Amino acid sequence: MPVTVFRRPGSKIWSYYGRAGDPPRRFRGSTGATDRAIAERIAAKRELEQWKSSLDGPEAILTFAKAALLYKAAGKPSKYLKKIAIYWKDTLIKDITPGAIRQSALTLYPNHSGATLNRQGITPTQSIINYCAELELCPPIRVRRFKFEKKIKKPVLLEWLDTFCAHADLQMSALATLMFATACRISEARRLEWSDIDFKERTILVRKTKNKRERLPSMPYRLLVLLAKLPRDRKPFGEPETNLRRHWDVEVLKTATIVPGFERLTFHSCRHGFATKLLRDGIDPKTVAELGGWDDIGTLMKTYVHAMPSARIADRIFDTDLTRDGPIDKQKQEVSGK
C-alpha cells in the first residue's frame, strides 16, 4: 500500500499512513506540515526509512530468542516466557505476524479458554516484541485477542474471612488476612521477608509489585497478632505457590465440610475483597487505588469492585423517613400475617 497523506477533520496539518517493508508493516504519523507538497515529501521519506529499517536495520537480524533475552534482562515478567521462547526459537522478529502469534497461542495451549490464550500466549509474545520496539529495534505489533466469557470473580467478604480463619490453620489464616487487609497478591505475599514487617510501626513493606512501585500498607491489629505467631526460621509465606495453593484448598475444603454452604474462593478473591470492602465503607476510589497499588482507577472500578449481591436492595428506593415504619412496613406485616 503506497503511503497516503490526509488531513483529519478540522485540522490544517497533514498526516500520513501506509505499509512498507518485508513483510509489510503499517506506519503512520503527523508530518507537521500544512503544505501538501511538503507533507508528501516527508511521508515519502518515512516510507524510505521503513524499507531501510526492514532490509538493513536491526529488524533484519533480530531473532525472537535475542528479543526474549533483552526483555528478561530488563526485569520484565517471565512467568510464561520459557514455552514461548522454545516455540519461536530463532525466528526473525520481522517474520512474526499477528496471525502467527494467535496460532502460536493455540498450539501452545490447545483446548484452553480464550482468556488463557490471551494471558499466556498472546500478551507475553506481544510484550517482548513491543519492548524491542521501544528500543527502536523493530516496529511495534498489535494482535487481536481471542474472545472469551468474562466470569465474575467473587470477592472475599469479612464474613467469609471470619469463617475461614475460625477453621483454618495458623499459616493459611495469616495469609488470607494479609491479602484481604493489604491487597497483596500471592506473589507479593511470597516475597515478604521478616525484615519487611515492622511490628512496632504496624506497617508492611511490599516490594517488587506488579507496577514496580513499593507500597507501605498499615497492619491491622488482627493481622499483627497472626503474623506474630508464625515461626521466624523461614519466610512467612515463602513456599512454592503450588504448595500454598494445595494447602489453601485443603483448608477451604475442611471449612466447607464444617460449615454448610461455605464456598471456595481464591487467593486473588482477597484482593477483590480489599477493594470492595473499602469502597462500600465510603473510602474514595483514589485512596483505595493508592493503598492497593492500582495505577488506574478505571481498572479498579471495572474489575475489582463488586455490586452488593442482594435482591432486596431495590427496597431501599422507597425507604425514606416518610415510608419507614409507615405504609410499606404495614403492608409487609399484612403479607406476612403478623
C-alpha positions as CSV (number, residue, x, y, z in Angstrom):
1,M,0.0,0.0,0.0
2,P,1.6,3.3,-1.1
3,V,2.0,6.0,1.6
4,T,-1.0,8.3,1.7
5,V,-1.3,11.8,3.2
6,F,-4.5,13.1,4.7
7,R,-5.9,15.7,7.0
8,R,-8.2,15.0,9.9
9,P,-11.5,17.0,10.0
10,G,-10.8,20.5,11.3
11,S,-7.0,20.1,11.2
12,K,-4.7,22.0,8.9
13,I,-1.8,19.6,9.5
14,W,-1.2,16.7,7.1
15,S,-0.7,13.2,8.4
16,Y,0.5,10.1,6.6
17,Y,-0.4,6.4,6.6
18,G,0.9,3.4,4.7
19,R,2.6,0.0,4.6
20,A,6.2,-0.8,3.7
21,G,9.0,-3.3,4.5
22,D,9.3,-7.0,4.2
23,P,7.0,-8.2,5.5
24,P,4.8,-5.1,5.1
25,R,4.3,-3.2,8.3
26,R,1.9,-0.4,9.0
27,F,3.4,3.1,9.8
28,R,1.6,6.4,10.4
29,G,2.2,9.8,11.9
30,S,2.0,13.5,11.5
31,T,4.1,15.4,9.0
32,G,3.8,18.6,11.0
33,A,3.3,20.4,7.7
34,T,0.4,22.5,6.4
35,D,1.5,22.4,2.8
36,R,0.5,19.2,0.9
37,A,3.6,19.1,-1.3
38,I,5.9,19.3,1.7
39,A,3.8,16.7,3.5
40,E,4.1,14.3,0.6
41,R,7.9,14.6,0.6
42,I,8.0,14.0,4.4
43,A,5.7,10.9,4.0
44,A,7.9,9.5,1.2
45,K,11.0,9.9,3.4
46,R,9.2,8.0,6.2
47,E,8.4,5.2,3.7
48,L,12.0,5.0,2.7
49,E,13.1,4.8,6.3
50,Q,10.6,2.0,6.9
51,W,12.1,0.0,4.0
52,K,15.7,0.7,5.1
53,S,15.0,-0.5,8.6
54,S,13.3,-3.7,7.3
55,L,16.1,-4.6,4.8
56,D,19.2,-3.3,6.6
57,G,18.4,-2.3,10.1
58,P,18.2,-4.3,13.4
59,E,14.9,-5.8,12.4
60,A,16.6,-7.7,9.6
61,I,18.6,-9.8,12.1
62,L,16.8,-9.6,15.4
63,T,15.5,-13.0,16.4
64,F,12.9,-13.8,19.0
65,A,15.4,-15.6,21.2
66,K,17.5,-12.4,21.3
67,A,14.4,-10.3,21.9
68,A,13.3,-12.5,24.8
69,L,16.8,-12.2,26.4
70,L,16.6,-8.4,26.2
71,Y,13.1,-8.5,27.7
72,K,14.2,-10.8,30.5
73,A,17.4,-8.8,31.2
74,A,15.2,-5.7,31.7
75,G,13.5,-7.3,34.6
76,K,10.2,-7.8,32.8
77,P,7.7,-10.6,33.8
78,S,9.0,-14.0,32.7
79,K,6.2,-16.3,34.0
80,Y,5.2,-17.6,30.6
81,L,8.4,-16.8,28.8
82,K,10.0,-20.3,28.6
83,K,7.4,-22.0,26.5
84,I,7.1,-19.1,24.1
85,A,10.8,-18.8,23.6
86,I,11.1,-22.5,22.8
87,Y,8.3,-22.2,20.3
88,W,9.7,-19.2,18.4
89,K,13.5,-20.0,18.9
90,D,15.5,-18.1,16.3
91,T,12.6,-16.9,14.2
92,L,13.2,-13.4,12.9
93,I,11.0,-10.8,14.5
94,K,10.2,-9.4,11.1
95,D,8.7,-12.7,10.1
96,I,6.3,-12.9,13.1
97,T,2.8,-11.7,12.1
98,P,-0.2,-11.1,14.3
99,G,-1.9,-14.2,12.8
100,A,1.2,-16.3,13.6
101,I,1.1,-15.1,17.2
102,R,-2.6,-16.1,17.5
103,Q,-1.7,-19.5,16.1
104,S,1.2,-20.0,18.5
105,A,-1.2,-19.5,21.4
106,L,-3.5,-22.2,20.0
107,T,-0.6,-24.5,19.5
108,L,1.0,-24.0,23.0
109,Y,-2.3,-24.1,24.9
110,P,-4.8,-26.4,22.9
111,N,-8.3,-26.7,24.3
112,H,-7.8,-23.8,26.7
113,S,-10.1,-20.8,27.1
114,G,-9.7,-17.6,25.2
115,A,-8.6,-15.9,28.4
116,T,-5.7,-18.3,28.8
117,L,-4.7,-18.0,25.2
118,N,-4.6,-14.2,25.6
119,R,-2.8,-14.2,29.0
120,Q,-0.3,-16.9,28.5
121,G,0.2,-16.8,24.7
122,I,-0.5,-13.5,23.0
123,T,0.2,-11.0,25.7
124,P,3.8,-12.1,26.6
125,T,4.7,-12.6,22.9
126,Q,3.4,-9.1,22.0
127,S,5.1,-7.6,25.1
128,I,8.5,-9.0,24.1
129,I,8.2,-7.6,20.5
130,N,6.9,-4.2,21.7
131,Y,9.6,-3.9,24.3
132,C,12.2,-4.2,21.5
133,A,10.1,-1.6,19.5
134,E,10.7,0.8,22.4
135,L,14.4,0.2,21.9
136,E,13.9,1.0,18.2
137,L,15.0,-2.5,17.1
138,C,11.8,-3.3,15.3
139,P,8.3,-1.9,14.7
140,P,5.6,-2.4,17.3
141,I,2.9,-5.1,16.7
142,R,-0.8,-5.3,17.5
143,V,-2.6,-8.6,18.0
144,R,-6.3,-9.2,18.1
145,R,-7.3,-11.1,21.3
146,F,-9.5,-14.2,21.5
147,K,-13.0,-13.6,22.7
148,F,-14.0,-15.2,26.0
149,E,-16.8,-15.1,28.5
150,K,-15.8,-13.0,31.4
151,K,-16.6,-14.6,34.7
152,I,-17.4,-12.6,37.8
153,K,-14.9,-13.3,40.5
154,K,-16.5,-13.2,43.9
155,P,-14.7,-11.1,46.5
156,V,-13.7,-12.4,49.9
157,L,-16.0,-10.5,52.4
158,L,-15.4,-10.2,56.1
159,E,-17.9,-12.9,56.9
160,W,-16.1,-15.4,54.6
161,L,-12.7,-14.4,56.2
162,D,-14.1,-14.8,59.7
163,T,-15.4,-18.3,58.9
164,F,-12.3,-19.4,57.1
165,C,-9.9,-18.2,59.9
166,A,-12.1,-19.9,62.5
167,H,-11.4,-23.3,61.0
168,A,-8.1,-23.0,59.0
169,D,-4.6,-23.4,60.4
170,L,-2.4,-20.5,61.5
171,Q,-0.4,-20.1,58.3
172,M,-3.5,-20.0,56.0
173,S,-5.4,-17.7,58.4
174,A,-2.5,-15.3,58.4
175,L,-2.1,-15.5,54.6
176,A,-5.8,-14.8,54.0
177,T,-5.9,-12.0,56.4
178,L,-2.8,-10.4,54.9
179,M,-4.2,-10.5,51.4
180,F,-7.6,-9.2,52.5
181,A,-6.1,-6.4,54.7
182,T,-3.3,-5.2,52.4
183,A,-4.4,-6.2,48.9
184,C,-1.3,-8.2,48.5
185,R,-1.1,-10.6,45.5
186,I,0.1,-14.1,46.3
187,S,3.4,-13.3,44.5
188,E,3.9,-10.3,46.8
189,A,3.0,-12.3,49.9
190,R,5.5,-15.0,49.0
191,R,8.3,-12.4,48.7
192,L,7.7,-10.9,52.2
193,E,10.7,-11.1,54.5
194,W,10.5,-10.7,58.2
195,S,12.6,-7.5,57.8
196,D,9.7,-6.1,55.7
197,I,7.3,-6.4,58.6
198,D,7.5,-3.6,61.2
199,F,5.6,-4.7,64.3
200,K,6.3,-1.5,66.2
201,E,5.1,0.9,63.4
202,R,2.5,-1.7,62.3
203,T,3.5,-1.5,58.6
204,I,4.4,-4.0,55.9
205,L,6.8,-3.1,53.1
206,V,5.5,-4.7,49.8
207,R,8.4,-4.9,47.3
208,K,8.6,-5.9,43.6
209,T,5.0,-5.2,42.9
210,K,3.4,-5.6,39.5
211,N,3.6,-1.9,38.7
212,K,7.2,-1.7,40.1
213,R,6.1,0.7,42.9
214,E,6.7,-0.2,46.5
215,R,3.9,0.5,48.9
216,L,3.7,0.5,52.7
217,P,0.2,-0.6,53.9
218,S,-0.7,-0.5,57.5
219,M,-1.0,-3.7,59.5
220,P,-4.3,-4.0,61.4
221,Y,-4.0,-5.4,64.9
222,R,-5.8,-8.7,63.9
223,L,-3.1,-9.3,61.2
224,L,-0.3,-8.3,63.6
225,V,-1.4,-11.0,66.1
226,L,-1.5,-13.7,63.4
227,L,1.9,-12.8,61.9
228,A,3.5,-12.6,65.4
229,K,2.5,-16.2,66.0
230,L,4.3,-17.6,62.8
231,P,7.7,-19.2,63.2
232,R,10.7,-17.0,62.4
233,D,13.0,-19.6,61.0
234,R,11.8,-19.1,57.4
235,K,9.9,-16.5,55.3
236,P,6.2,-16.2,56.4
237,F,4.9,-17.5,53.1
238,G,8.0,-18.4,51.1
239,E,6.9,-21.9,49.9
240,P,6.3,-22.5,46.2
241,E,3.0,-21.2,45.0
242,T,1.7,-24.6,44.1
243,N,2.3,-25.8,47.7
244,L,0.5,-22.8,49.1
245,R,-2.5,-23.3,46.7
246,R,-2.7,-27.0,47.7
247,H,-2.6,-26.1,51.3
248,W,-5.2,-23.4,50.8
249,D,-7.6,-25.8,49.1
250,V,-7.2,-28.3,51.9
251,E,-8.2,-25.7,54.4
252,V,-11.1,-24.4,52.3
253,L,-12.4,-27.9,51.9
254,K,-12.1,-28.5,55.6
255,T,-14.1,-25.3,56.4
256,A,-16.7,-26.2,53.8
257,T,-17.1,-29.6,55.5
258,I,-17.7,-28.0,58.8
259,V,-19.8,-25.0,57.6
260,P,-22.5,-26.0,55.0
261,G,-22.7,-23.5,52.1
262,F,-19.2,-22.3,52.5
263,E,-17.7,-21.8,49.0
264,R,-14.2,-21.9,47.6
265,L,-12.7,-18.5,46.8
266,T,-9.2,-18.0,45.5
267,F,-6.1,-16.1,46.7
268,H,-7.0,-13.2,44.3
269,S,-10.5,-13.0,45.7
270,C,-8.9,-11.5,48.8
271,R,-7.6,-8.6,46.7
272,H,-11.1,-8.2,45.2
273,G,-12.4,-8.1,48.8
274,F,-10.0,-5.4,49.9
275,A,-11.3,-3.0,47.1
276,T,-14.9,-4.0,47.6
277,K,-14.9,-3.6,51.4
278,L,-13.2,-0.2,51.4
279,L,-15.4,1.3,48.7
280,R,-18.6,0.0,50.3
281,D,-17.3,1.7,53.5
282,G,-17.2,5.0,51.7
283,I,-13.4,5.3,51.1
284,D,-12.9,7.3,47.9
285,P,-11.6,5.3,44.8
286,K,-8.3,7.3,44.5
287,T,-7.3,6.4,48.1
288,V,-8.3,2.7,47.6
289,A,-6.2,2.6,44.4
290,E,-3.2,4.1,46.2
291,L,-3.5,1.7,49.1
292,G,-3.9,-1.3,46.9
293,G,-1.3,-0.4,44.3
294,W,-3.6,0.1,41.3
295,D,-2.3,2.6,38.8
296,D,-5.6,3.0,37.0
297,I,-8.8,3.9,38.9
298,G,-10.7,2.7,35.9
299,T,-9.3,-0.8,36.2
300,L,-10.0,-0.8,39.9
301,M,-13.7,0.1,39.4
302,K,-14.2,-2.1,36.4
303,T,-12.5,-5.3,37.6
304,Y,-12.2,-5.2,41.4
305,V,-15.4,-3.6,42.7
306,H,-18.4,-5.8,43.1
307,A,-22.1,-4.8,43.4
308,M,-23.9,-5.8,46.6
309,P,-25.5,-9.2,45.9
310,S,-28.8,-8.6,47.5
311,A,-32.2,-9.0,45.8
312,R,-33.7,-6.7,48.4
313,I,-31.5,-3.7,47.7
314,A,-34.3,-2.2,45.5
315,D,-36.5,-1.9,48.5
316,R,-34.3,1.0,49.7
317,I,-35.5,3.1,46.8
318,F,-38.7,3.7,48.8
319,D,-37.1,3.6,52.2
320,T,-37.4,7.3,53.4
321,D,-38.2,9.0,56.6
322,L,-41.9,9.1,55.5
323,T,-42.2,5.5,54.5
324,R,-40.1,3.9,57.2
325,D,-42.4,2.4,59.8
326,G,-45.2,3.6,57.6
327,P,-47.4,2.1,54.9
328,I,-44.6,-0.1,53.5
329,D,-43.9,-1.8,56.8
330,K,-47.7,-2.2,57.4
331,Q,-48.0,-3.9,54.0
332,K,-45.1,-6.2,54.9
333,Q,-46.8,-7.1,58.1
334,E,-50.2,-7.8,56.4
335,V,-48.5,-10.0,53.8
336,S,-46.7,-12.0,56.5
337,G,-49.9,-12.3,58.5
338,K,-48.4,-10.6,61.6
